[in-house]
Amino acid sequence: MRKILIVDDEPNIVMTLEYAFKKKDFEVFIARDGSEALNILKSEVPDVVLLDIMMPKVDGYETLKSIKEDARLQDTKVIFVTAKNKASDIEKGLKLGADKYITKPFSIKKIVSEIQELLN
C-alpha cells in the first residue's frame, strides 16, 4: 500500500485530500504544520508528501529542506500545494527540490492523477 503524508493547516483541504487518497487505497498520514510532519517522518517513509508552504511553526520550505537532508526520504516525492502562485514562489519551491508545484485552488482529480503519474 502506498503512503501519503498530507501537510496543511486548512482542515477542509486536509479532509478532502484524505478522502480522495483513501479511496485510491493510500495509507494517509496527516500533519497540521511542518513540525508535526517532521515528527511523523521520523517513523514513517511515505511515497509522497503533499506540502503547504504557509503554515504555523515550521513552513513548507523549511520542512522540504529537512526532508531533502534525510537519506531515508531520498525516494519520497514532495509536491507543494499552496496559495503562493507567483513565479518567484514556484521557482523557489522547485529549486529547493519539490517534484511538483500545484497552486490553490486545485482540482482533486488533477492532484490524484499527477501523483499516480509521479509514482509510476
C-alpha positions in Angstrom: 0.0 0.0 0.0 1.3 3.4 -0.9 1.7 6.0 1.8 1.0 9.7 1.6 1.6 12.5 4.1 -0.7 15.5 3.8 0.7 18.6 5.5 -1.7 21.5 5.6 -3.2 23.8 8.3 -6.5 24.1 6.5 -9.0 21.4 7.8 -11.2 21.4 4.7 -8.3 20.8 2.4 -6.9 18.0 4.6 -10.3 16.3 4.8 -10.9 16.5 1.0 -7.4 15.1 0.2 -7.6 12.5 2.9 -10.9 11.2 1.5 -9.6 11.2 -2.1 -6.4 9.3 -1.3 -8.1 6.7 1.0 -10.5 5.9 -1.9 -7.4 5.2 -4.1 -6.1 2.8 -1.4 -3.3 5.0 0.1 -2.4 4.9 3.7 -2.9 8.5 4.7 -1.0 10.5 7.4 -2.0 14.0 8.4 0.1 16.9 9.8 -1.2 20.4 10.6 2.2 22.0 10.3 5.8 21.4 9.4 7.0 20.3 12.9 4.2 17.8 13.1 5.2 16.5 9.6 8.8 16.1 10.7 7.8 14.1 13.7 5.7 11.7 11.6 8.7 11.4 9.2 10.9 10.1 12.0 8.9 6.8 11.9 7.2 6.8 8.5 8.6 6.9 5.0 5.8 8.0 2.7 5.9 7.7 -1.1 4.5 11.2 -1.4 4.3 14.3 0.8 1.7 17.0 -0.1 3.1 20.1 1.5 1.5 23.5 2.1 4.0 26.4 2.3 2.3 28.9 4.6 1.9 27.1 8.0 2.4 27.9 11.6 5.7 26.9 13.4 7.7 25.4 10.5 6.8 26.5 7.0 6.8 24.3 3.9 10.2 25.5 2.6 11.9 24.6 5.9 10.0 21.2 6.0 11.2 20.4 2.5 14.8 21.3 3.3 14.7 18.8 6.3 13.1 16.1 4.1 15.9 16.5 1.5 18.6 16.2 4.2 17.2 12.9 5.4 18.8 10.0 3.5 15.8 7.7 4.4 13.5 10.0 2.5 15.5 10.4 -0.7 12.9 8.5 -2.8 9.9 10.4 -1.3 8.2 12.7 -3.8 7.3 16.1 -2.5 4.6 18.2 -4.0 3.8 21.8 -2.9 0.1 22.5 -2.7 -0.1 26.2 -1.9 -1.8 29.5 -2.5 1.6 31.1 -3.2 1.3 31.4 -7.0 3.9 34.0 -8.0 6.6 32.8 -10.4 9.3 33.5 -7.8 7.5 31.3 -5.3 7.2 28.4 -7.8 10.8 28.8 -8.8 12.0 28.8 -5.1 9.9 25.7 -4.4 11.3 23.7 -7.4 14.8 24.9 -6.7 14.6 23.6 -3.1 13.7 20.2 -4.6 9.9 19.9 -4.9 8.9 17.4 -7.5 5.8 19.4 -8.4 4.2 22.7 -7.5 0.4 22.9 -7.5 -1.4 26.1 -6.7 -4.7 26.5 -4.8 -7.5 26.3 -5.6 -6.8 23.0 -7.2 -8.7 20.1 -8.8 -8.7 16.9 -6.7 -8.7 14.8 -9.9 -5.7 16.6 -11.1 -3.7 16.1 -7.9 -4.6 12.4 -7.8 -3.6 11.9 -11.4 -0.4 13.9 -11.0 0.6 11.8 -8.0 -0.2 8.5 -9.7 1.9 9.7 -12.7 4.8 10.6 -10.4 4.7 7.2 -8.7 4.6 5.1 -11.8 
